[in-house]
Amino acid sequence: MNFRNFKMVSYVVYGRGSFNQLDEILASQRKAEAPMIFLVDHFFENKPLINRIPLRGKDKIVFVDVTYEPKTTQVDALARSLKEEFGTISGVIGIGGGSAMDLAKAVSLMMTNPGSSADYQGWDLVKLPGVYKAGIPTLSGTGAEVSRTTVLTGPVRKLGMNSDFTPFDQIVLDPELTKGVPENQRFYTGMDCYIHCIESLQGTFLNEFSKSYGEKALQICQKIYVEKEGWDEECDNLLMMASYAGGMSIAYSQVGVAHAVSYGLSYLLGTKHGIGNCIVMNHLEEYYPAGVKEFKYMVDKNKIEIPVGICKGLTDDQFESMINVSLGMKPLWENALGKDWEKIMTREKLRALYEKL
């Protein structure tokens, strides 16, 4: 039996207003003359949060466009421009949703590893630690703050840089930062967390470690989306913890069918991760009957519209492209369906599933 030797985030601070400690947290990580780079979701341009970022010396705020999920070309361009401008930097701080945090993790790694980030899409391909990196979520649900991957769309695949060098050195979990997130957006990322739990708890990789986190995260999601009436401050606090626990659950096991299929959508159509998972989950009764039933109840209760017909009119080549990306997610399929997953999820079966979306 080969047990996972699991790399976790080194430092975690949690609490309303904890963002105000950022200056103090970063002080010990600063190197003379080398700036801290703050990669901030473009949503915050001209918003009050920007004035709260503790800039020192040559520190720089870089607004990152997260309209689409991070691409290897975007990561490479960011790392190249930082090397040209500063030579060396003290660290990268990602502030935003899952995409902004994934970009921060990837840019940190590409400051020290040669070549293109596309060279490191896969499992344990990264050879050198990146520069210091911290993640500050302003959306809850993706679990990107604790995961050992940074999901990137490359020239031929959508796949993470999965490695022990990928997790953040520090995360700041401040539920105040998630106030005022648009309702739909908040639901989609919250469901990303819910789906993490369903896939982890029903997967073949499940163990007591991932189970304890997954069960807790699932319980919190049910409290927020099934039991509570309306959104309040407590929901923001709870969802941030659910995101952390759900991320921990999959970090020690794996996700499953919804994620594997939504990667294909994202690669071809640019579908955002949270909404992509919701589109797919709507059709997965065969794999997660109880989870899909509850998911549909939560969608109705919260009056959320899940898009339909997004694969209408695609060509055979486009379907093939999505199928190739999806079937490339081998650990996800194995977790969902077992070692013989290739006999179960054939290309024909996957094509039929895509045609329903």
Secondary structure, 3 states (H helix, E strand, C coil): CCCCCCCCCCEEEECCCHHHHHHHHHHCCCECCECEEEEEEHHHCCCHHHHHCCCCCCCEEEEECCCCCCEHHHHHHHHHHHHHHHCCCCEEEEEECHHHHHHHHHHHHHCCCCCCHHHHCEECCCCCCCCEEEEEECCCCCCCCCCCCCEEECCCCEEEEECCCCCCCEEEECHHHHCCCCHHHHHHHHHHHHHHHHHHHCCCCCCHHHHHHHHHHHHHHHHHHHHCCCCCHHHHHHHHHHHHHHHHHHHCCCCCHHHHHHHHHHHHHCCCHHHHHHHHHCCCCCCCHHHHHHHHHHHHHCCCCCCCCCCCCCCHHHHHHHHHHHHCCHHHHHHHHCCCHHHHCCHHHHHHHHHHC
